[in-house]
Amino acid sequence: MKNKHIIRLGLSFILPGIILIFPPLQLSTDQGIVLSALVLTIIWWATGVVRKSIASVFLLTVFSIWGSTPLTEIFRFPLSENFVLILFSFVFTEGIMNSGLTEKFIEPALDRGSKGIHSLLWIIIGLNVILIFVIPQPFARIIILGTILKGYFFKRKLQEELIRILMLYTFATAIVVNMMLIRGDVILNNALIAIAGIEISEVLWIKIMGLPTMFFAGFTYLLFYLLFKKELVKYFNETKGRNDSKEEINVTSIERMNIVKHFYQPGALTNKDKRNFWMILAVVFLWMTEPFHGIGSAAIIVFGTMVMALFGLIKKKDLKSVNLELLIFITAAFSIGDVITNSGVADILFGPLRGLLPKEFGILYLLTIMVISMTMHMVLGSNITTLSVVVPSLMLISEGTVPIFGLVFIIHVSVSTHYLLPFHNVILLIGNGKGFFDSKQVARYGLGLTLLFPIVLLGLYYTWWQIIGLS
């Protein structure tokens, strides 16, 4: 294994080495160094041959020396309010988990509302939306919801295959609803804002993305049901029959036994639960009323975290939840746009694309941007990495042709909702890694979504943006 790793590491230097020794397109020496370092880092990120944090530090070091960019721009993320928001979201989420309130509220809601497969699918969408306001960290949020739902499905005696399909649906719909609000995905959505260098309020984001994304969520429900109708109808009907006959649950795995054993049995809220509920509700209320009181999301989550710590919901051990490797990776990803633009690399590399794009913005221009974004995403895999390369590059060559907000959100929607394999989206990667569903199921749904996405982009987003005057 060690020899294979050394070979993979050595192979990762071939393309960057060629760029460095024989700079293409008349790149200067400094530009060649910047491009070769960027290519090498992306290879490391994509293959995992070098840890993301080490690769990111390497890229930041090269950018700092040869990037022709002020250090304040290279390290813009750790100097921003977004850094504070994301940092504290890890710890705040731990406090939510420690309260145990999510389990106590979600299972009764499922019992009351999920009377059939269609109502269950809509409730899953609703839970993904509601939990945005309760659990700010998107990865922890989907893990919590996924674990609760899987335990609930086991208790309802659903067959293994149906559970895996429903779990994929849970994760896939999370990807869509997370685009409705900036706080839907505090990492990816704030990354988009930072990479594009734009200022946008939650209200304006909702105006641009809220309504079409709601309809998109309905589209995902319909598409998912059509693609998996046979399994959903078959297994849900079989399960209904078993439930009606009160057949005993057939425990077939250690995982199933553990989930059912530790899954919370809902009951009356204790006084401590009520105190925690009102405390969390107060933070949620402050988030929802931010446009009226003007207190930023970062300040609110810092305040909420401090109150949680005061009441014992957050302890010293919960500080370990902060993902430093992710924060270093985001810092490096955020810096790419500024450096390749200021160093002139973006203009040299992507300037020729101007000739491929139509002279005026319209449907053909929009579809071309979509194809470029999806193609780059297919190669790079990571959403943030793709946005960090594609957004500044297309902003440069589309300047004066496409409204900046229109361009940014076309790229965002195209990249965020495009996937064929789990590694194309970190949320799916988490679910696949935990064994909730497999790659074949992701490919089956992802291919259908990719083929039909132009209809979504044109019929929902582009139409709405024209109505509000965005494009």
C-alpha atoms as one frame of an Amber mdcrd trajectory, in Angstrom:
protein
   0.000   0.000   0.000   2.860   2.364   0.842   4.503   1.777  -2.551   1.190
   2.417  -4.336   0.797   5.667  -2.432   4.316   6.779  -3.419   3.574   5.949
  -7.065   0.297   7.920  -6.983   2.088  10.834  -5.338   4.772  10.765  -8.016
   2.215  10.635 -10.833   0.455  13.691  -9.405   3.534  15.808 -10.235   3.631
  14.951 -13.962   1.106  17.471 -15.349   2.068  20.299 -12.941   5.744  19.610
 -13.767   5.070  19.946 -17.505   3.241  23.237 -16.910   6.116  24.509 -14.780
   8.895  23.518 -17.231   6.988  24.319 -20.428   4.500  27.087 -19.508   1.619
  27.033 -22.040  -0.008  30.057 -23.705   3.013  32.293 -23.079   2.561  32.286
 -19.316   5.245  34.156 -17.387   7.407  32.330 -14.858   5.280  33.497 -11.909
   2.072  32.625 -13.763   3.446  29.177 -14.582   4.264  28.596 -10.913   0.771
  29.692  -9.847  -0.965  27.490 -12.439   1.177  24.420 -11.784   0.637  24.764
  -8.013  -3.117  25.116  -8.561  -3.273  22.038 -10.817  -1.171  20.010  -8.376
  -3.374  21.030  -5.436  -6.578  20.196  -7.289  -5.148  16.759  -8.146  -4.309
  16.228  -4.484  -7.776  17.382  -3.409  -9.502  15.118  -5.932  -7.430  11.990
  -5.321  -6.717  12.344  -1.604  -3.101  11.378  -2.192  -2.145  14.290   0.087
  -4.290  15.463   3.001  -6.510  18.399   2.105  -5.104  20.610   4.851  -1.489
  20.014   3.756  -2.364  20.563   0.096  -4.222  23.755   1.023  -1.307  25.148
   3.049   0.981  24.409   0.110  -1.301  26.324  -2.271  -1.652  29.276   0.100
   2.150  29.448   0.454   2.696  29.517  -3.313  -0.064  32.086  -3.776   1.441
  34.291  -1.059   4.855  34.352  -2.765   4.051  34.287  -6.502   0.345  35.152
  -6.693   0.637  38.926  -7.254  -2.199  39.340  -4.769  -2.281  41.141  -1.385
  -2.282  38.785   1.589  -5.502  40.376   2.845  -7.229  39.078  -0.307  -5.579
  35.655  -0.193  -6.642  35.197   3.433  -9.972  36.981   3.005 -11.980  34.082
   4.437 -10.402  33.817   7.918 -10.658  37.623   8.174 -14.369  37.621   7.341
 -17.613  37.310   9.280 -18.328  34.102   7.360 -15.381  32.435   9.101 -16.885
  33.239  12.509 -20.305  31.995  11.362 -18.988  28.670  10.065 -16.605  28.192
  13.008 -19.318  28.619  15.635 -21.870  26.632  13.627 -19.898  23.465  14.439
 -20.092  24.092  18.184 -23.671  25.404  18.177 -24.803  22.280  16.348 -23.230
  20.139  19.065 -25.409  21.971  21.577 -28.513  21.151  19.521 -27.497  17.489
  19.423 -26.814  17.430  23.169 -30.297  18.812  23.894 -31.950  15.741  22.311
 -34.868  17.881  21.140 -34.606  16.953  17.473 -35.480  13.326  18.156 -38.313
  14.271  20.488 -40.051  16.418  17.896 -39.291  14.620  14.624 -40.625  11.114
  15.365 -44.069  12.310  16.536 -44.293  14.527  13.434 -43.548  11.519  11.243
 -46.127   9.387  13.036 -48.833  12.008  12.574 -48.069  12.985   9.005 -46.629
  10.040   7.089 -49.782   8.067   6.309 -48.617   7.082   2.818 -45.547   7.194
   0.608 -46.420  10.591  -0.900 -47.014  12.298   2.441 -43.788  10.754   3.736
 -41.797  12.165   0.817 -43.232  15.635   1.405 -42.570  15.451   5.143 -38.920
  14.659   4.434 -38.692  17.813   2.324 -40.397  19.774   5.109 -37.994  18.455
   7.756 -35.022  19.456   5.625 -36.421  22.986   5.416 -37.371  23.331   9.095
 -34.025  22.044  10.382 -32.213  24.792   8.444 -33.447  27.193  11.137 -32.487
  24.880  13.990 -29.164  23.284  13.023 -26.883  25.698  11.112 -24.113  23.268
  10.158 -25.326  21.493   6.981 -23.242  18.336   7.348 -24.202  17.735  10.970
 -27.829  18.582  10.135 -28.146  15.912   7.460 -26.335  13.325   9.593 -28.743
  13.960  12.479 -31.823  13.837  10.242 -30.527  10.783   8.396 -29.854   8.857
  11.602 -33.259   9.733  13.073 -35.102   8.771   9.892 -33.189   5.520   9.499
 -34.067   4.522  13.046 -37.691   5.450  12.449 -37.834   3.429   9.221 -36.422
   0.394  11.028 -39.102   0.716  13.678 -41.737   0.932  10.947 -40.347  -2.370
   9.593 -39.472  -1.011   6.161 -37.339  -3.323   4.048 -33.656  -2.556   3.667
 -33.886  -1.602  -0.001 -36.720   0.850   0.601 -34.827   2.412   3.512 -31.796
   3.005   1.284 -33.966   4.623  -1.392 -35.657   6.887   1.168 -32.295   7.815
   2.656 -31.013   8.863  -0.788 -34.143  10.961  -1.196 -33.499  12.623   2.170
 -29.954  13.603   1.219 -30.852  14.592  -2.365 -33.665  16.901  -1.266 -31.353
  18.465   1.340 -29.068  19.569  -1.499 -31.975  21.379  -3.176 -33.617  23.030
  -0.164 -30.218  24.230   1.087 -30.201  26.652  -1.850 -33.352  28.456  -0.640
 -31.517  30.487   2.010 -27.938  31.609   2.561 -28.036  29.821   5.904 -29.324
  26.695   4.143 -25.685  25.786   3.589 -23.555  28.245   5.531 -20.437  26.741
   3.965 -21.267  26.433   0.260 -23.584  29.444  -0.078 -21.216  31.754   1.763
 -18.369  30.350  -0.314 -20.243  31.398  -3.440 -20.720  34.938  -2.106 -17.076
  35.246  -1.097 -15.684  33.783  -4.337 -17.890  36.065  -6.450 -17.008  39.072
  -4.297 -20.639  40.174  -4.046 -22.720  41.490  -1.176 -26.170  39.974  -0.809
 -28.653  39.948   2.039 -30.760  36.991   3.082 -33.845  38.830   1.808 -32.359
  39.354  -1.669 -31.131  35.739  -1.767 -34.657  34.522  -0.971 -36.069  36.806
  -3.656 -33.703  35.309  -6.226 -33.705  31.665  -5.135 -36.639  31.032  -2.799
 -39.649  30.499  -5.068 -37.959  28.618  -7.943 -36.168  26.370  -5.446 -39.490
  25.528  -3.774 -40.803  24.403  -7.152 -37.516  22.583  -7.788 -38.054  20.640
  -4.550 -41.446  19.587  -5.902 -39.773  18.569  -9.155 -37.264  16.390  -7.269
 -40.158  14.691  -5.452 -41.901  13.926  -8.745 -38.728  12.772 -10.523 -37.666
  10.600  -7.604 -41.081   8.979  -7.361 -41.139   8.212 -11.100 -37.609   6.782
 -11.105 -38.145   4.626  -8.013 -41.923   4.087  -8.259 -41.681   0.307  -8.538
 -39.605  -0.040  -5.368 -41.518   2.604  -3.421 -44.956   1.158  -4.149 -43.908
  -2.473  -3.759 -42.038  -2.193  -0.488 -44.280   0.417   1.094 -47.360  -1.765
   0.453 -45.577  -4.820   1.815 -44.601  -2.872   4.904 -48.164  -1.649   5.389
 -49.336  -5.237   5.340 -46.782  -6.274   7.939 -47.710  -3.338  10.157 -51.411
  -4.175   9.885 -50.730  -7.765  10.933 -48.524  -6.547  13.805 -45.722  -8.826
  12.705 -42.666  -8.635  14.932 -39.672  -6.741  13.585 -37.005  -8.974  12.094
 -33.676  -7.633  13.295 -31.026  -8.735  10.834 -28.004  -6.557  11.580 -26.048
  -5.108  14.466 -26.531  -1.635  13.037 -30.315  -2.058  13.024 -30.324  -3.272
  16.629 -28.136  -0.384  17.765 -30.209   2.258  16.030 -33.489   0.947  17.381
 -32.047   0.413  20.843 -30.723   3.941  21.178 -33.470   5.716  19.292 -35.402
   8.054  21.581 -38.858   6.945  22.642 -40.953  10.164  22.499 -42.632  11.335
  25.654 -43.480  14.470  27.619 -40.925  17.242  27.663 -39.118  17.775  30.944
 -38.613  21.240  32.440 -35.033  21.123  31.188 -36.274  20.252  27.700 -38.692
  23.179  27.770 -35.923  25.553  28.838 -33.666  24.327  26.038 -36.524  24.550
  23.545 -37.283  28.195  24.328 -33.590  29.064  24.310 -33.100  27.545  20.844
 -36.352  29.085  19.645 -35.082  32.521  20.688 -31.958  32.063  18.553 -34.084
  30.854  15.626 -36.347  33.901  16.025 -33.336  36.222  15.922 -32.135  34.521
  12.731 -35.525  34.822  11.057 -35.933  38.497  12.002 -32.404  39.555  11.045
 -33.656  41.975   8.319 -35.600  43.893  10.982 -33.111  44.145  13.852 -29.908
  44.193  11.770 -27.913  41.851  14.029 -25.702  39.665  11.804 -25.931  35.879
  11.712 -22.385  35.550  13.070 -23.188  37.642  16.142 -26.398  35.673  16.728
 -24.698  32.280  16.588 -21.871  33.477  18.878 -24.480  34.691  21.365 -26.459
  31.445  21.083 -23.330  29.358  21.621 -22.383  31.339  24.722 -25.869  30.900
  26.206 -25.750  27.169  25.477 -22.388  26.910  27.205 -23.784  28.833  30.183
 -26.589  26.278  30.574 -24.306  23.276  30.129 -25.430  22.198  26.654 -21.937
  22.797  25.301 -18.886  21.446  27.083 -15.166  21.604  26.464 -15.194  18.301
  24.547 -17.606  19.796  21.997 -14.878  22.146  20.782 -13.386  19.099  19.042
 -16.294  19.280  16.588 -14.638  22.231  14.824 -13.299  20.896  11.523 -10.008
  22.755  11.153  -9.080  20.830   8.002 -12.267  22.012   6.313 -11.628  25.618
   7.361  -8.095  25.516   5.924  -9.435  23.959   2.708 -12.092  26.672   2.375
  -9.466  29.369   2.950  -7.421  27.997   0.053 -10.470  27.521  -2.189 -11.648
  31.082  -1.512  -8.251  32.470  -2.529  -8.179  30.842  -5.987 -10.468  33.342
  -7.704  -8.564  36.424  -6.542  -5.153  34.982  -7.333  -5.848  33.635 -10.832
  -7.544  36.938 -11.675  -4.898  39.286 -10.219  -2.022  37.228 -11.626  -3.552
  37.270 -15.121  -3.812  33.468 -15.310  -7.607  33.505 -15.655  -7.541  35.892
 -18.603  -4.919  33.842 -20.446  -6.597  30.488 -19.817 -10.241  31.398 -20.180
 -10.035  34.378 -22.517 -10.369  32.127 -25.600 -13.765  30.980 -24.280 -15.141
  34.388 -25.232 -15.192  33.203 -28.817 -17.343  30.196 -27.895 -19.998  32.234
 -26.104 -22.810  34.015 -27.949 -22.489  37.780 -28.349 -25.666  38.460 -26.339
 -27.138  36.859 -23.247 -30.043  34.523 -23.861 -31.067  30.881 -23.630 -28.077
  29.641 -25.653 -25.669  31.670 -23.496 -27.297  30.312 -20.338 -27.074  26.698
 -21.525 -23.415  27.201 -22.507 -22.617  28.435 -18.997 -24.483  25.441 -17.589
 -22.507  22.965 -19.728 -19.155  24.605 -18.849 -20.024  24.552 -15.129 -21.170
  20.926 -15.147 -18.178  19.790 -17.206 -15.743  21.432 -14.805 -17.660  19.952
 -11.875 -17.467  16.487 -13.422 -13.679  16.801 -13.512 -13.021  18.640 -10.241
 -15.665  16.881  -8.137 -15.793  19.302  -5.222 -18.478  22.004  -5.370 -16.341
  24.637  -3.667 -13.310  23.859  -5.834 -15.437  24.089  -8.979 -17.026  27.372
  -7.906 -13.637  28.821  -6.981 -12.350  28.170 -10.519 -15.477  28.653 -12.659
 -17.071  31.714 -11.010 -14.161  34.186 -11.335 -13.250  32.840 -14.783 -16.753
  33.194 -16.248 -17.249  36.534 -14.490 -14.145  37.767 -16.301 -15.156  36.661
 -19.798 -18.863  37.500 -19.336 -18.342  41.019 -18.009 -20.778  43.425 -19.631
 -22.850  40.611 -21.184 -24.523  38.877 -18.228 -25.767  40.559 -15.029 -23.395
  39.477 -12.276 -26.097  38.016 -10.005 -27.618  36.117 -12.915 -24.262  34.611
 -13.868 -23.326  33.680 -10.302 -26.606  31.919  -9.586 -26.665  30.091 -12.926
 -23.276  28.604 -12.023 -24.357  27.914  -8.441 -27.504  26.011  -9.389 -25.727
  24.115 -12.194 -22.883  22.958  -9.961 -24.751  22.365  -6.700 -27.467  20.131
  -8.138 -25.296  18.206 -10.599 -23.906  14.811  -9.610 -23.484  11.316 -10.977
 -21.422   9.841  -8.157 -21.299  10.566  -4.396 -17.957  12.421  -4.598 -19.629
  15.132  -6.718 -21.395  16.468  -3.616 -20.116  16.328  -0.069 -23.631  15.781
   1.340 -24.033  12.659  -0.802 -20.495  11.617   0.071 -21.415  11.734   3.759
 -24.531   9.613   3.226 -22.709   7.099   1.057 -19.832   6.930   3.536 -22.239
   6.102   6.350 -23.812   3.324   4.292 -27.207   5.006   3.989 -27.293   4.357
   0.204 -24.952   3.162  -2.562 -23.325   4.683  -5.653 -25.644   2.889  -8.107
 -28.687   4.568  -6.580 -26.948   7.959  -6.736 -26.040   7.418 -10.400 -29.585
   6.323 -11.266 -31.151   9.452  -9.792 -28.283  11.800 -10.676 -28.368  10.855
 -14.354 -32.104  11.524 -14.567 -31.684  14.858 -12.797 -28.770  15.878 -15.038
 -30.677  15.088 -18.244 -33.748  17.020 -17.120 -31.902  19.891 -15.444 -32.014
  22.213 -18.520 -35.819  22.166 -18.169 -35.476  23.166 -14.508 -32.950  25.904
 -15.266 -34.979  27.394 -18.111 -38.501  26.693 -16.892 -38.049  27.626 -13.237
 -34.975  29.723 -12.532 -34.506  31.632 -15.792 -38.248  32.363 -16.069 -38.388
  33.637 -12.487 -35.242  35.724 -12.886 -36.733  37.366 -15.965 -39.888  38.198
 -13.973 -37.902  39.906 -11.195 -35.548  41.595 -13.670 -32.409  39.702 -12.696
 -31.470  38.535 -16.197
